[in-house]
Amino acid sequence: MQYQRLQERYQTTGTAQLTWDSGDGARECSARVRNINSGGAQLVTAKALVPGSVAYLTGDQFECLGEVVYCRTSAGSFVVGIRFRYEPYLRNSISPHV
């Protein structure tokens, strides 16, 4: 299956902290960011996330709030798609969306 995206995704190699809540309490794990654009990101995690969960991603330079769109297994890990609710903003700045 081939996907047609509205925005080009940029390959990246970085790690981030991922916090999410699927309605049964907050959970947390580290994530490897595979690709990103202003609308979303694809991550690799050791934990499964439920689509529809609210997710907060914190990297070295940026933070963002989004929603889990998909989560599938891949070689003993999970590939997770996050759709940002807002554009990422600089870490440790006051979120423009509070």
Chimera marker file (.cmm) of the C-alpha trace (Angstrom):
<marker_set name="trace">
<marker id="1" x="0.000" y="0.000" z="0.000" r="1" g="1" b="0" radius="0.5"/>
<marker id="2" x="1.378" y="3.428" z="-0.947" r="1" g="1" b="0" radius="0.5"/>
<marker id="3" x="0.487" y="6.530" z="1.051" r="1" g="1" b="0" radius="0.5"/>
<marker id="4" x="0.136" y="9.971" z="-0.461" r="1" g="1" b="0" radius="0.5"/>
<marker id="5" x="1.004" y="12.588" z="2.114" r="1" g="1" b="0" radius="0.5"/>
<marker id="6" x="0.112" y="16.263" z="1.915" r="1" g="1" b="0" radius="0.5"/>
<marker id="7" x="3.457" y="17.212" z="3.446" r="1" g="1" b="0" radius="0.5"/>
<marker id="8" x="6.847" y="15.656" z="2.864" r="1" g="1" b="0" radius="0.5"/>
<marker id="9" x="8.269" y="13.863" z="5.885" r="1" g="1" b="0" radius="0.5"/>
<marker id="10" x="11.900" y="14.418" z="6.805" r="1" g="1" b="0" radius="0.5"/>
<marker id="11" x="14.016" y="11.502" z="7.968" r="1" g="1" b="0" radius="0.5"/>
<marker id="12" x="15.618" y="12.078" z="11.335" r="1" g="1" b="0" radius="0.5"/>
<marker id="13" x="17.608" y="10.228" z="13.941" r="1" g="1" b="0" radius="0.5"/>
<marker id="14" x="16.789" y="11.381" z="17.400" r="1" g="1" b="0" radius="0.5"/>
<marker id="15" x="15.279" y="10.239" z="20.643" r="1" g="1" b="0" radius="0.5"/>
<marker id="16" x="12.486" y="11.741" z="22.658" r="1" g="1" b="0" radius="0.5"/>
<marker id="17" x="10.402" y="11.084" z="25.734" r="1" g="1" b="0" radius="0.5"/>
<marker id="18" x="6.806" y="10.105" z="24.982" r="1" g="1" b="0" radius="0.5"/>
<marker id="19" x="3.985" y="10.472" z="27.512" r="1" g="1" b="0" radius="0.5"/>
<marker id="20" x="0.450" y="9.399" z="26.645" r="1" g="1" b="0" radius="0.5"/>
<marker id="21" x="-2.939" y="8.746" z="28.185" r="1" g="1" b="0" radius="0.5"/>
<marker id="22" x="-5.455" y="6.391" z="26.643" r="1" g="1" b="0" radius="0.5"/>
<marker id="23" x="-8.001" y="6.976" z="29.407" r="1" g="1" b="0" radius="0.5"/>
<marker id="24" x="-6.526" y="4.622" z="31.997" r="1" g="1" b="0" radius="0.5"/>
<marker id="25" x="-3.743" y="6.839" z="33.354" r="1" g="1" b="0" radius="0.5"/>
<marker id="26" x="-0.557" y="8.386" z="32.061" r="1" g="1" b="0" radius="0.5"/>
<marker id="27" x="2.210" y="6.179" z="30.703" r="1" g="1" b="0" radius="0.5"/>
<marker id="28" x="5.726" y="7.021" z="29.577" r="1" g="1" b="0" radius="0.5"/>
<marker id="29" x="8.547" y="5.569" z="27.473" r="1" g="1" b="0" radius="0.5"/>
<marker id="30" x="11.437" y="6.650" z="25.315" r="1" g="1" b="0" radius="0.5"/>
<marker id="31" x="10.971" y="6.820" z="21.559" r="1" g="1" b="0" radius="0.5"/>
<marker id="32" x="13.171" y="6.990" z="18.496" r="1" g="1" b="0" radius="0.5"/>
<marker id="33" x="11.887" y="9.542" z="15.991" r="1" g="1" b="0" radius="0.5"/>
<marker id="34" x="12.066" y="8.124" z="12.445" r="1" g="1" b="0" radius="0.5"/>
<marker id="35" x="10.580" y="10.994" z="10.482" r="1" g="1" b="0" radius="0.5"/>
<marker id="36" x="8.749" y="14.232" z="11.112" r="1" g="1" b="0" radius="0.5"/>
<marker id="37" x="7.009" y="17.226" z="9.545" r="1" g="1" b="0" radius="0.5"/>
<marker id="38" x="4.939" y="20.092" z="10.913" r="1" g="1" b="0" radius="0.5"/>
<marker id="39" x="1.843" y="17.867" z="11.003" r="1" g="1" b="0" radius="0.5"/>
<marker id="40" x="3.126" y="14.699" z="12.618" r="1" g="1" b="0" radius="0.5"/>
<marker id="41" x="5.843" y="12.191" z="13.335" r="1" g="1" b="0" radius="0.5"/>
<marker id="42" x="6.579" y="8.503" z="13.109" r="1" g="1" b="0" radius="0.5"/>
<marker id="43" x="8.186" y="6.949" z="16.181" r="1" g="1" b="0" radius="0.5"/>
<marker id="44" x="9.578" y="3.587" z="17.238" r="1" g="1" b="0" radius="0.5"/>
<marker id="45" x="8.817" y="2.558" z="20.831" r="1" g="1" b="0" radius="0.5"/>
<marker id="46" x="9.127" y="-0.492" z="23.055" r="1" g="1" b="0" radius="0.5"/>
<marker id="47" x="5.511" y="-0.118" z="24.199" r="1" g="1" b="0" radius="0.5"/>
<marker id="48" x="2.222" y="-0.317" z="22.325" r="1" g="1" b="0" radius="0.5"/>
<marker id="49" x="0.004" y="2.770" z="22.253" r="1" g="1" b="0" radius="0.5"/>
<marker id="50" x="-3.732" y="2.817" z="21.668" r="1" g="1" b="0" radius="0.5"/>
<marker id="51" x="-4.860" y="4.849" z="18.636" r="1" g="1" b="0" radius="0.5"/>
<marker id="52" x="-6.795" y="7.898" z="19.785" r="1" g="1" b="0" radius="0.5"/>
<marker id="53" x="-4.582" y="8.382" z="22.847" r="1" g="1" b="0" radius="0.5"/>
<marker id="54" x="-3.400" y="11.899" z="23.609" r="1" g="1" b="0" radius="0.5"/>
<marker id="55" x="0.404" y="11.991" z="23.322" r="1" g="1" b="0" radius="0.5"/>
<marker id="56" x="3.030" y="14.487" z="24.432" r="1" g="1" b="0" radius="0.5"/>
<marker id="57" x="6.447" y="14.246" z="22.781" r="1" g="1" b="0" radius="0.5"/>
<marker id="58" x="9.511" y="15.931" z="24.288" r="1" g="1" b="0" radius="0.5"/>
<marker id="59" x="12.759" y="16.018" z="22.326" r="1" g="1" b="0" radius="0.5"/>
<marker id="60" x="16.083" y="17.780" z="22.842" r="1" g="1" b="0" radius="0.5"/>
<marker id="61" x="14.858" y="21.011" z="21.262" r="1" g="1" b="0" radius="0.5"/>
<marker id="62" x="11.112" y="20.772" z="20.691" r="1" g="1" b="0" radius="0.5"/>
<marker id="63" x="7.894" y="19.639" z="22.372" r="1" g="1" b="0" radius="0.5"/>
<marker id="64" x="4.540" y="18.866" z="20.839" r="1" g="1" b="0" radius="0.5"/>
<marker id="65" x="1.075" y="17.619" z="21.667" r="1" g="1" b="0" radius="0.5"/>
<marker id="66" x="-0.709" y="15.187" z="19.415" r="1" g="1" b="0" radius="0.5"/>
<marker id="67" x="-2.865" y="12.126" z="18.975" r="1" g="1" b="0" radius="0.5"/>
<marker id="68" x="-1.849" y="8.551" z="18.228" r="1" g="1" b="0" radius="0.5"/>
<marker id="69" x="-3.119" y="7.685" z="14.746" r="1" g="1" b="0" radius="0.5"/>
<marker id="70" x="-1.736" y="4.156" z="14.442" r="1" g="1" b="0" radius="0.5"/>
<marker id="71" x="0.459" y="1.643" z="16.228" r="1" g="1" b="0" radius="0.5"/>
<marker id="72" x="1.775" y="-1.524" z="14.578" r="1" g="1" b="0" radius="0.5"/>
<marker id="73" x="4.386" y="-4.107" z="15.479" r="1" g="1" b="0" radius="0.5"/>
<marker id="74" x="7.684" y="-4.217" z="13.620" r="1" g="1" b="0" radius="0.5"/>
<marker id="75" x="10.658" y="-6.432" z="14.472" r="1" g="1" b="0" radius="0.5"/>
<marker id="76" x="9.926" y="-6.609" z="18.191" r="1" g="1" b="0" radius="0.5"/>
<marker id="77" x="9.107" y="-2.893" z="18.501" r="1" g="1" b="0" radius="0.5"/>
<marker id="78" x="6.129" y="-0.695" z="17.748" r="1" g="1" b="0" radius="0.5"/>
<marker id="79" x="5.886" y="1.873" z="14.968" r="1" g="1" b="0" radius="0.5"/>
<marker id="80" x="3.641" y="4.720" z="16.116" r="1" g="1" b="0" radius="0.5"/>
<marker id="81" x="2.153" y="7.548" z="14.072" r="1" g="1" b="0" radius="0.5"/>
<marker id="82" x="1.414" y="10.815" z="15.884" r="1" g="1" b="0" radius="0.5"/>
<marker id="83" x="-0.674" y="13.632" z="14.385" r="1" g="1" b="0" radius="0.5"/>
<marker id="84" x="0.229" y="16.941" z="15.996" r="1" g="1" b="0" radius="0.5"/>
<marker id="85" x="-2.610" y="19.075" z="17.301" r="1" g="1" b="0" radius="0.5"/>
<marker id="86" x="-0.366" y="22.136" z="17.001" r="1" g="1" b="0" radius="0.5"/>
<marker id="87" x="3.004" y="22.823" z="15.428" r="1" g="1" b="0" radius="0.5"/>
<marker id="88" x="5.939" y="21.801" z="17.647" r="1" g="1" b="0" radius="0.5"/>
<marker id="89" x="7.295" y="24.571" z="19.880" r="1" g="1" b="0" radius="0.5"/>
<marker id="90" x="10.653" y="25.177" z="21.521" r="1" g="1" b="0" radius="0.5"/>
<marker id="91" x="11.292" y="23.073" z="24.604" r="1" g="1" b="0" radius="0.5"/>
<marker id="92" x="11.127" y="24.864" z="27.955" r="1" g="1" b="0" radius="0.5"/>
<marker id="93" x="9.271" y="27.779" z="26.409" r="1" g="1" b="0" radius="0.5"/>
<marker id="94" x="5.734" y="28.578" z="27.428" r="1" g="1" b="0" radius="0.5"/>
<marker id="95" x="3.446" y="26.544" z="25.188" r="1" g="1" b="0" radius="0.5"/>
<marker id="96" x="1.436" y="28.869" z="22.949" r="1" g="1" b="0" radius="0.5"/>
<marker id="97" x="-1.487" y="26.431" z="23.298" r="1" g="1" b="0" radius="0.5"/>
<marker id="98" x="-2.069" y="26.477" z="27.077" r="1" g="1" b="0" radius="0.5"/>
<link id1="1" id2="2" r="1" g="1" b="0" radius="0.2"/>
<link id1="2" id2="3" r="1" g="1" b="0" radius="0.2"/>
<link id1="3" id2="4" r="1" g="1" b="0" radius="0.2"/>
<link id1="4" id2="5" r="1" g="1" b="0" radius="0.2"/>
<link id1="5" id2="6" r="1" g="1" b="0" radius="0.2"/>
<link id1="6" id2="7" r="1" g="1" b="0" radius="0.2"/>
<link id1="7" id2="8" r="1" g="1" b="0" radius="0.2"/>
<link id1="8" id2="9" r="1" g="1" b="0" radius="0.2"/>
<link id1="9" id2="10" r="1" g="1" b="0" radius="0.2"/>
<link id1="10" id2="11" r="1" g="1" b="0" radius="0.2"/>
<link id1="11" id2="12" r="1" g="1" b="0" radius="0.2"/>
<link id1="12" id2="13" r="1" g="1" b="0" radius="0.2"/>
<link id1="13" id2="14" r="1" g="1" b="0" radius="0.2"/>
<link id1="14" id2="15" r="1" g="1" b="0" radius="0.2"/>
<link id1="15" id2="16" r="1" g="1" b="0" radius="0.2"/>
<link id1="16" id2="17" r="1" g="1" b="0" radius="0.2"/>
<link id1="17" id2="18" r="1" g="1" b="0" radius="0.2"/>
<link id1="18" id2="19" r="1" g="1" b="0" radius="0.2"/>
<link id1="19" id2="20" r="1" g="1" b="0" radius="0.2"/>
<link id1="20" id2="21" r="1" g="1" b="0" radius="0.2"/>
<link id1="21" id2="22" r="1" g="1" b="0" radius="0.2"/>
<link id1="22" id2="23" r="1" g="1" b="0" radius="0.2"/>
<link id1="23" id2="24" r="1" g="1" b="0" radius="0.2"/>
<link id1="24" id2="25" r="1" g="1" b="0" radius="0.2"/>
<link id1="25" id2="26" r="1" g="1" b="0" radius="0.2"/>
<link id1="26" id2="27" r="1" g="1" b="0" radius="0.2"/>
<link id1="27" id2="28" r="1" g="1" b="0" radius="0.2"/>
<link id1="28" id2="29" r="1" g="1" b="0" radius="0.2"/>
<link id1="29" id2="30" r="1" g="1" b="0" radius="0.2"/>
<link id1="30" id2="31" r="1" g="1" b="0" radius="0.2"/>
<link id1="31" id2="32" r="1" g="1" b="0" radius="0.2"/>
<link id1="32" id2="33" r="1" g="1" b="0" radius="0.2"/>
<link id1="33" id2="34" r="1" g="1" b="0" radius="0.2"/>
<link id1="34" id2="35" r="1" g="1" b="0" radius="0.2"/>
<link id1="35" id2="36" r="1" g="1" b="0" radius="0.2"/>
<link id1="36" id2="37" r="1" g="1" b="0" radius="0.2"/>
<link id1="37" id2="38" r="1" g="1" b="0" radius="0.2"/>
<link id1="38" id2="39" r="1" g="1" b="0" radius="0.2"/>
<link id1="39" id2="40" r="1" g="1" b="0" radius="0.2"/>
<link id1="40" id2="41" r="1" g="1" b="0" radius="0.2"/>
<link id1="41" id2="42" r="1" g="1" b="0" radius="0.2"/>
<link id1="42" id2="43" r="1" g="1" b="0" radius="0.2"/>
<link id1="43" id2="44" r="1" g="1" b="0" radius="0.2"/>
<link id1="44" id2="45" r="1" g="1" b="0" radius="0.2"/>
<link id1="45" id2="46" r="1" g="1" b="0" radius="0.2"/>
<link id1="46" id2="47" r="1" g="1" b="0" radius="0.2"/>
<link id1="47" id2="48" r="1" g="1" b="0" radius="0.2"/>
<link id1="48" id2="49" r="1" g="1" b="0" radius="0.2"/>
<link id1="49" id2="50" r="1" g="1" b="0" radius="0.2"/>
<link id1="50" id2="51" r="1" g="1" b="0" radius="0.2"/>
<link id1="51" id2="52" r="1" g="1" b="0" radius="0.2"/>
<link id1="52" id2="53" r="1" g="1" b="0" radius="0.2"/>
<link id1="53" id2="54" r="1" g="1" b="0" radius="0.2"/>
<link id1="54" id2="55" r="1" g="1" b="0" radius="0.2"/>
<link id1="55" id2="56" r="1" g="1" b="0" radius="0.2"/>
<link id1="56" id2="57" r="1" g="1" b="0" radius="0.2"/>
<link id1="57" id2="58" r="1" g="1" b="0" radius="0.2"/>
<link id1="58" id2="59" r="1" g="1" b="0" radius="0.2"/>
<link id1="59" id2="60" r="1" g="1" b="0" radius="0.2"/>
<link id1="60" id2="61" r="1" g="1" b="0" radius="0.2"/>
<link id1="61" id2="62" r="1" g="1" b="0" radius="0.2"/>
<link id1="62" id2="63" r="1" g="1" b="0" radius="0.2"/>
<link id1="63" id2="64" r="1" g="1" b="0" radius="0.2"/>
<link id1="64" id2="65" r="1" g="1" b="0" radius="0.2"/>
<link id1="65" id2="66" r="1" g="1" b="0" radius="0.2"/>
<link id1="66" id2="67" r="1" g="1" b="0" radius="0.2"/>
<link id1="67" id2="68" r="1" g="1" b="0" radius="0.2"/>
<link id1="68" id2="69" r="1" g="1" b="0" radius="0.2"/>
<link id1="69" id2="70" r="1" g="1" b="0" radius="0.2"/>
<link id1="70" id2="71" r="1" g="1" b="0" radius="0.2"/>
<link id1="71" id2="72" r="1" g="1" b="0" radius="0.2"/>
<link id1="72" id2="73" r="1" g="1" b="0" radius="0.2"/>
<link id1="73" id2="74" r="1" g="1" b="0" radius="0.2"/>
<link id1="74" id2="75" r="1" g="1" b="0" radius="0.2"/>
<link id1="75" id2="76" r="1" g="1" b="0" radius="0.2"/>
<link id1="76" id2="77" r="1" g="1" b="0" radius="0.2"/>
<link id1="77" id2="78" r="1" g="1" b="0" radius="0.2"/>
<link id1="78" id2="79" r="1" g="1" b="0" radius="0.2"/>
<link id1="79" id2="80" r="1" g="1" b="0" radius="0.2"/>
<link id1="80" id2="81" r="1" g="1" b="0" radius="0.2"/>
<link id1="81" id2="82" r="1" g="1" b="0" radius="0.2"/>
<link id1="82" id2="83" r="1" g="1" b="0" radius="0.2"/>
<link id1="83" id2="84" r="1" g="1" b="0" radius="0.2"/>
<link id1="84" id2="85" r="1" g="1" b="0" radius="0.2"/>
<link id1="85" id2="86" r="1" g="1" b="0" radius="0.2"/>
<link id1="86" id2="87" r="1" g="1" b="0" radius="0.2"/>
<link id1="87" id2="88" r="1" g="1" b="0" radius="0.2"/>
<link id1="88" id2="89" r="1" g="1" b="0" radius="0.2"/>
<link id1="89" id2="90" r="1" g="1" b="0" radius="0.2"/>
<link id1="90" id2="91" r="1" g="1" b="0" radius="0.2"/>
<link id1="91" id2="92" r="1" g="1" b="0" radius="0.2"/>
<link id1="92" id2="93" r="1" g="1" b="0" radius="0.2"/>
<link id1="93" id2="94" r="1" g="1" b="0" radius="0.2"/>
<link id1="94" id2="95" r="1" g="1" b="0" radius="0.2"/>
<link id1="95" id2="96" r="1" g="1" b="0" radius="0.2"/>
<link id1="96" id2="97" r="1" g="1" b="0" radius="0.2"/>
<link id1="97" id2="98" r="1" g="1" b="0" radius="0.2"/>
</marker_set>
